[in-house]
Amino acid sequence: MKKTSFVLGIILLTFINFIVRSLGFIYRIVLSRMIGPQAIGLYQLVFPFLMVLITIPTAGIPIAVSKLVAKENSLNNRKGIYRILSISLIIGGGISLLLTVLVSLNTNFIVTSILKNNDLHLPIIWVTPAISLIAFSSILRGYFYGLKDLKPAATAQILEQLTRIGFVLAYLIYKRPTHPITMATIAIIGVSIGEFFGLLYLIVSFNLKKLLNRKLSLGIIDNSPVNIFKDIMYISVPITISRLLSVFMQTINSILIPHRLVVAGYSSVAAIEIFGKISGMAMPLLFLPFTVTSALVINVIPNISEQIAVNNLKDVSYKSNLALKITLLVAIPITLIYTILGKELAGLVYHQKDVGIYLQIISYSTLFMCMQHTLSGILHGLGKQVITTINFLLGMIIQLYCTYFLVPNPRYGINGFFIGFIMSSFVIFVLHLITLHRFIPLKLPLLQSVIKPLICSLIMIGTMIFIKNIEAFTNPNIKGATVFVAGGLVYIISLALTKTIDIEAFLKAIKG
């Protein structure tokens, strides 16, 4: 089995994340046009409910699998790896089965009392198969990430998206259903169809790997099933709690922000419209850098766990500092783009420049959010998931406080939410940074990690503003796309010319 190097893994996963998110974005646009606002509204009510359900079996267990598999793999303990995978699949399968039964037996209560829409009965029934499929897929992907074998997991993600999109669009074109409930149900079934084919590919890949690597198995198993179970739960429970807090915070915000805006004097229509523009338009752009940081986190957890197992603290420090430097290289320019050219970006993507105003304000949290995301991955790799959960909880308390008390104040209004969001991101970042500094030395030279990327980013912004002011462009979409593409190219060239990135060292790192 050929392992993927740390840097190459980041590049490949970033590319895969970009493809998957792009496919999802395009699919959402096409789907909304094909099934109409009522059906897409029903779909949007069910999909977040599914996300809450799958958070429980998929938030922490796959990370635990990735971390523990990497540890055993560094010790060449093949049987230990398969035992970890087996126990985690039993745990994930048990939780998924329990959730499936609970949802199936309480469909009427969920539809009438939680979602408050009787049209959702059929979509809720069809959402249940996806719970187990997504859980098993996530755990198997964690297994491959732990082995640093990225191809099966990456291919499965793309296959899942393509089969999901293909099934839904083919059915809608062929059958041409007209009832909104039917169309929403088909979109929900598509989730299970896609996950089924993705899972099938992972299973086939796993069997092949098992046959090819049977000779590597060791005859001695150090950990008992009970100890493995405890290890999985110790890692996964805090991470799951943290993810659930995030999901619940999104739910609370969706209820609380419009209500508190009305208290501040906004009309109910205006309050919902403002919240929709923030959560549905500005926030997806804000989380765009997570395409890179997610790839970092997926790679850094098994890599650090593997090196911790063999007591290679020097490599742990190197990869942690490298991950943080890469994060800064991405976060600094994007923060400047959002704060300076947020209106232009929102105009290009949504044709609504007022969304850019919200993006410009909330973008002050971009750098902190990216850094805290990467820092949390490093801390998880070090086994400090309990501390990261506590840090995250403290940040969420700050955000909730500001939303509840500042938003209804006419002096602040929606800016109260922005204050809470930025403060929360900053506090979590600082707490994570302090926590990490206690365990490993942070070596981020100010010149190479901050000043040079900042100078390159300013050169990029200057180029983008110059092109934006050129009158030769007649099509605003072409002009906008040219501005951002040119800016990206100038930034990359500037990094090379200023030797912020050592090309030779970079190529060596890719080769591993």
C-alpha positions in Angstrom: 0.0 0.0 0.0 1.5 3.3 -1.0 1.1 6.0 1.6 0.3 9.6 0.5 2.8 12.2 1.8 1.5 14.9 4.2 1.7 17.8 1.7 0.4 15.8 -1.3 -2.5 14.5 0.9 -3.4 18.1 1.7 -3.3 19.1 -2.0 -5.3 16.0 -3.1 -8.0 16.4 -0.4 -8.3 20.2 -1.1 -8.9 19.4 -4.8 -11.4 16.7 -3.9 -13.2 19.0 -1.5 -13.4 21.6 -4.2 -14.9 19.2 -6.7 -17.4 17.8 -4.2 -18.5 21.2 -3.0 -18.7 22.5 -6.6 -20.9 19.6 -7.6 -23.1 20.1 -4.6 -23.4 23.8 -5.3 -24.3 23.3 -9.0 -26.7 20.4 -8.0 -28.5 22.7 -5.5 -29.0 25.4 -8.1 -30.3 22.9 -10.8 -32.5 21.1 -8.3 -34.1 24.3 -7.0 -35.0 25.2 -10.6 -36.4 21.8 -11.5 -38.6 21.1 -8.4 -39.6 24.7 -7.5 -39.6 26.7 -4.3 -42.2 24.6 -2.4 -40.5 21.3 -3.0 -37.0 22.7 -2.2 -38.5 24.3 0.9 -39.7 20.8 2.1 -36.3 19.4 1.2 -34.6 22.1 3.2 -36.7 21.3 6.2 -35.8 17.6 6.2 -32.1 17.9 5.2 -31.0 19.8 8.4 -32.9 17.2 10.5 -30.9 14.5 8.8 -27.7 16.4 9.5 -28.5 16.5 13.2 -29.2 12.7 13.2 -26.0 11.7 11.5 -23.9 14.0 13.6 -24.1 11.5 16.5 -22.6 8.5 14.7 -20.3 10.4 12.3 -18.8 13.4 14.1 -16.4 11.6 16.4 -16.1 7.9 15.6 -14.5 8.4 12.1 -11.9 10.7 13.7 -11.3 8.1 16.4 -10.8 5.4 13.8 -8.4 7.6 11.8 -6.3 8.4 14.8 -6.3 4.8 16.3 -5.7 3.1 12.9 -2.8 5.5 12.2 -1.3 4.6 15.6 -1.6 0.8 15.0 -0.3 1.2 11.5 2.8 2.9 12.7 3.4 -0.3 14.8 2.6 -2.6 11.9 -0.3 -4.1 13.9 -2.6 -5.1 11.1 -4.9 -7.2 13.3 -5.2 -4.4 15.7 -6.3 -2.1 12.8 -9.0 -4.5 11.8 -10.2 -4.9 15.4 -10.5 -1.1 15.7 -12.4 -1.0 12.5 -14.7 -3.8 13.5 -15.6 -2.4 16.9 -16.1 1.1 15.5 -18.5 -0.3 12.8 -20.4 -2.1 15.6 -20.7 1.1 17.6 -21.6 3.2 14.6 -24.0 0.6 13.4 -25.7 0.2 16.8 -26.1 4.0 17.2 -27.5 4.3 13.6 -29.9 1.4 14.1 -31.2 3.0 17.4 -31.7 6.4 15.6 -33.4 4.6 12.7 -35.8 2.8 15.0 -36.5 6.0 17.0 -37.3 8.0 13.9 -39.4 5.3 12.3 -41.5 4.8 15.5 -41.9 8.6 16.1 -42.5 9.9 12.5 -45.8 11.5 13.4 -44.4 13.2 16.4 -41.4 14.5 14.4 -43.6 15.8 11.6 -46.3 17.4 13.7 -44.4 18.6 16.8 -40.7 19.2 15.7 -40.8 20.1 12.0 -44.4 21.2 12.2 -45.3 20.3 8.6 -47.6 17.3 7.8 -46.3 17.2 4.2 -43.0 15.8 5.5 -44.3 12.4 6.6 -43.1 10.6 3.4 -39.7 12.4 3.2 -39.0 11.6 6.9 -39.6 7.9 6.3 -37.2 7.8 3.4 -34.5 9.7 5.3 -33.9 6.8 7.7 -31.9 4.5 5.3 -29.3 7.3 4.9 -28.5 7.3 8.6 -26.7 3.9 8.6 -25.3 4.3 5.1 -23.6 7.6 6.0 -22.4 6.3 9.3 -20.7 3.2 7.7 -19.2 5.3 4.9 -17.7 7.8 7.3 -16.1 5.1 9.4 -14.6 3.4 6.4 -13.3 6.7 5.1 -11.7 7.3 8.6 -10.0 3.8 8.2 -8.5 4.8 4.9 -7.4 8.2 6.2 -5.7 6.5 9.1 -3.7 4.3 6.6 -2.9 7.5 4.6 -4.4 5.8 1.6 -6.6 8.7 0.2 -7.7 7.3 -3.1 -10.6 5.1 -1.9 -12.1 7.8 0.3 -11.7 10.5 -2.3 -13.1 8.4 -5.1 -16.1 7.3 -2.9 -17.0 11.0 -2.2 -17.0 11.9 -5.9 -18.9 8.7 -6.8 -21.5 9.4 -4.0 -22.1 12.9 -5.4 -22.3 11.8 -9.0 -24.7 8.9 -8.4 -26.9 11.0 -6.2 -27.1 13.8 -8.7 -27.5 11.4 -11.6 -30.4 9.5 -9.9 -32.4 12.5 -8.9 -32.0 14.4 -12.1 -32.7 11.3 -14.3 -35.8 10.5 -12.3 -37.1 14.0 -12.4 -36.5 14.3 -16.2 -37.9 10.8 -17.0 -41.0 10.7 -14.7 -41.6 14.5 -14.5 -43.4 14.4 -11.1 -45.5 17.5 -10.4 -46.4 17.1 -6.7 -44.0 19.0 -4.4 -44.0 16.2 -1.8 -43.0 13.6 -4.4 -40.2 15.8 -5.8 -38.8 16.5 -2.3 -39.0 12.8 -1.4 -37.0 11.9 -4.6 -34.3 14.4 -3.6 -34.1 12.7 -0.1 -34.0 9.2 -1.7 -31.1 10.5 -3.8 -29.0 11.0 -0.6 -29.3 7.3 0.2 -28.7 6.2 -3.4 -25.4 8.2 -3.5 -24.3 7.0 -0.1 -25.0 3.4 -1.0 -22.7 3.5 -4.1 -20.0 5.3 -2.2 -20.2 2.7 0.6 -20.1 -0.1 -1.9 -16.9 1.3 -3.5 -15.3 1.6 0.0 -16.3 -2.0 0.9 -14.7 -3.3 -2.4 -11.6 -1.3 -1.8 -11.4 -2.5 1.8 -11.6 -6.2 0.7 -8.8 -5.7 -1.8 -6.6 -4.0 0.7 -7.3 -6.8 3.2 -6.2 -9.5 0.8 -3.1 -7.6 -0.3 -1.9 -6.9 3.2 -2.8 -10.1 5.0 0.9 -11.0 5.3 1.5 -7.9 7.4 -0.8 -9.0 10.2 0.8 -9.6 13.5 -0.1 -12.5 15.7 -0.2 -10.4 18.9 -3.0 -8.1 19.8 -2.1 -5.7 22.6 -5.5 -4.1 23.2 -8.6 -6.0 24.3 -12.0 -5.1 22.7 -13.0 -3.4 25.9 -9.9 -1.2 25.8 -10.4 -0.4 22.2 -14.0 0.5 22.9 -12.9 2.8 25.7 -10.3 4.5 23.4 -12.9 5.0 20.7 -15.4 6.5 23.1 -12.8 8.7 24.8 -11.9 10.3 21.5 -15.3 10.4 19.8 -17.6 11.6 22.6 -16.0 15.0 23.2 -15.8 15.6 19.4 -19.4 14.6 19.0 -20.5 16.9 21.8 -18.6 19.7 20.2 -20.2 19.1 16.8 -23.6 18.8 18.3 -23.1 22.1 20.1 -22.3 23.6 16.7 -25.4 22.1 15.1 -27.6 23.2 17.9 -26.1 26.7 17.8 -27.1 26.9 14.2 -30.6 25.8 15.0 -30.8 28.2 17.9 -29.6 31.1 15.7 -32.2 30.2 13.1 -34.9 30.6 15.7 -33.4 33.3 18.0 -31.9 35.9 15.5 -35.2 36.6 13.6 -37.1 36.8 16.9 -34.6 39.1 18.6 -34.5 41.3 15.5 -38.3 41.8 15.7 -37.8 42.8 19.3 -35.2 45.4 18.1 -37.9 46.9 15.8 -37.5 45.0 12.5 -40.5 43.7 10.8 -40.8 39.9 10.7 -40.3 39.8 6.9 -37.2 42.0 7.2 -35.8 39.9 10.0 -36.2 36.6 8.1 -34.8 38.2 5.0 -31.7 39.5 6.9 -31.1 36.1 8.5 -31.5 34.3 5.2 -28.9 36.5 3.5 -26.5 35.9 6.3 -27.0 32.2 6.9 -27.8 31.2 3.3 -25.4 33.5 1.3 -22.7 35.2 3.4 -21.9 32.2 5.6 -21.3 29.7 2.7 -18.7 32.2 1.3 -17.2 32.7 4.8 -16.7 28.9 5.1 -15.0 28.6 1.7 -11.5 28.4 3.2 -12.6 25.3 5.1 -12.0 23.5 1.8 -8.3 23.7 2.6 -8.5 23.5 6.4 -10.7 20.4 6.3 -8.0 18.7 4.1 -5.4 19.8 6.7 -7.4 18.5 9.6 -8.1 15.1 7.9 -4.4 14.7 7.2 -2.9 16.1 10.4 -4.9 13.9 12.8 -3.6 10.5 11.6 -0.1 11.9 10.8 0.4 13.3 14.4 -1.2 10.2 15.9 1.2 8.0 14.0 4.3 10.0 15.1 3.1 10.2 18.7 2.9 6.3 18.7 6.6 6.1 17.8 7.6 9.0 20.0 8.7 11.2 17.1 7.9 14.5 18.7 10.2 16.4 16.2 8.0 15.4 13.3 4.8 16.2 15.3 6.1 19.7 15.8 7.2 20.1 12.2 3.8 19.0 10.7 1.9 21.1 13.2 3.8 24.2 12.4 3.6 23.4 8.7 -0.2 23.0 8.9 -0.5 26.4 10.7 1.7 28.1 8.1 -0.4 26.7 5.2 -3.5 27.9 7.1 -2.1 31.4 7.3 -1.2 31.4 3.6 -4.8 30.7 2.8 -6.6 32.7 5.5 -4.7 36.0 5.2 -5.5 36.7 1.5 -9.1 35.5 1.8 -9.7 37.7 4.8 -8.5 40.7 2.9 -10.6 39.8 -0.2 -13.7 39.5 2.0 -13.1 42.7 3.9 -12.1 44.9 0.9 -13.9 43.3 -2.1 -16.8 41.5 -0.3 -19.4 43.5 -2.2 -17.9 42.6 -5.6 -17.6 38.9 -4.6 -21.3 38.8 -3.4 -22.4 40.6 -6.6 -20.5 38.1 -8.7 -21.9 35.0 -6.9 -25.4 36.1 -5.9 -26.0 39.3 -7.9 -26.7 40.9 -4.5 -24.1 43.4 -3.3 -26.0 44.0 0.0 -24.9 40.4 1.0 -21.4 41.7 0.6 -21.9 44.2 3.4 -22.7 41.3 5.8 -19.7 39.4 4.4 -17.4 42.3 4.9 -18.4 42.7 8.6 -18.3 39.0 9.5 -15.1 38.4 7.5 -13.0 39.8 10.4 -13.5 36.3 11.9 -12.1 34.4 8.9 -8.5 34.3 10.1 -9.5 33.2 13.6 -11.9 30.5 12.3 -9.4 29.0 9.9 -6.7 28.9 12.6 -9.0 27.4 15.2 -10.1 24.7 12.8 -6.5 23.7 12.1 -5.6 24.0 15.7 -8.5 21.7 16.7 -7.2 19.1 14.3 -3.7 19.2 15.7 -5.1 19.0 19.3 -7.3 16.0 18.3 -4.2 14.3 16.9 -2.5 14.9 20.2 -5.4 13.4 22.1 -6.6 16.7 23.6 -10.2 16.6 22.3 -11.7 17.2 25.8 -9.9 20.5 26.1 -10.9 21.6 22.6 -14.6 20.8 23.4 -14.4 23.0 26.5 -12.8 25.8 24.5 -15.5 25.6 21.9 -18.2 25.6 24.6 -16.8 28.8 26.1 -16.9 30.4 22.7 -20.5 29.3 22.0 -21.6 30.8 25.3 -20.2 34.2 24.2 -21.9 34.0 20.9 -25.2 33.0 22.5 -25.0 35.8 25.0 -24.4 38.5 22.3 -27.2 37.1 20.1 -29.7 37.2 23.0 -28.8 40.5 24.6 -27.2 42.6 21.9 -29.4 41.8 18.8 -32.7 43.1 20.4 -31.0 46.3 21.3 -31.8 48.8 18.5 -28.3 50.3 18.9 -26.8 47.1 17.7 -29.4 45.1 15.8 -27.9 42.4 13.6 -24.4 43.8 14.4 -24.9 42.2 17.8 -24.8 38.8 16.2 -21.6 39.8 14.2 -19.9 41.0 17.4 -20.7 37.7 19.2 -19.6 35.6 16.2 -16.2 37.4 15.8 -15.6 37.4 19.6 -16.4 33.7 19.8 -14.1 32.9 16.9 -11.3 34.9 18.5 -11.7 33.4 22.0 -11.7 29.8 20.7 -8.6 30.6 18.5 -6.7 32.0 21.5 -7.7 29.2 23.8 -6.7 26.6 21.3 -3.4 28.4 20.6 -2.5 28.6 24.3 -3.5 24.9 24.8 -1.3 23.8 21.9 1.7 25.9 23.0 1.6 23.9 26.3 2.3 20.6 24.5 4.5 21.4 21.5 6.7 24.4 20.6 5.2 26.7 18.0 7.8 27.9 15.5 6.1 30.3 13.1 8.6 33.0 12.0 6.8 36.3 11.8 8.4 37.3 8.5 7.8 34.1 6.6 4.4 33.2 8.2 2.7 36.6 8.5 4.5 39.6 7.0 5.4 38.1 3.6 1.9 36.5 3.1 0.4 39.9 4.1 2.6 41.8 1.6 1.7 39.3 -1.2 -1.9 39.6 -0.3 -1.8 43.4 -0.5 -0.1 43.1 -4.0 -3.0 40.7 -4.9 -5.6 43.2 -3.7 -4.0 46.1 -5.5 -4.0 44.0 -8.8 -7.7 43.1 -8.3 -8.7 46.7 -7.7 -6.7 47.9 -10.7 -8.5 45.3 -13.0 -11.9 46.1 -11.4 -11.5 49.8 -12.4 -10.7 49.0 -16.0 -13.5 50.2 -18.2 -12.8 47.8 -21.1 -15.0 45.1 -19.7 -18.6 45.2 -20.8 -19.9 42.0 -19.2 -19.8 42.4 -15.3 -19.7 38.6 -14.8 -16.6 38.2 -17.0 -15.0 41.2 -15.3 -15.7 39.9 -11.8 -14.3 36.4 -12.7 -11.2 38.0 -14.3 -10.6 40.1 -11.1 -10.6 37.1 -8.8 -8.8 34.7 -11.0 -6.1 37.2 -11.8 -5.8 38.1 -8.1 -5.3 34.4 -7.2 -2.5 34.0 -9.9 -0.7 37.2 -8.7 -0.8 36.0 -5.1 0.7 32.6 -6.0 3.4 34.3 -8.2 4.1 36.7 -5.4 4.6 33.9 -2.9 7.2 32.3 -5.2 9.0 35.5 -6.0 9.3 36.6 -2.3 10.4 33.0 -1.4 7.5 32.8 1.0 7.2 29.3 -0.5 10.4 27.4 -1.2 9.5 25.7 -4.5 12.3 23.1 -4.2 11.4 22.2 -0.7 7.7 22.2 -1.6 8.3 19.6 -4.4 10.3 17.5 -2.1 7.6 17.6 0.5 5.0 16.4 -2.1 7.2 13.4 -2.9 7.5 12.7 0.8 
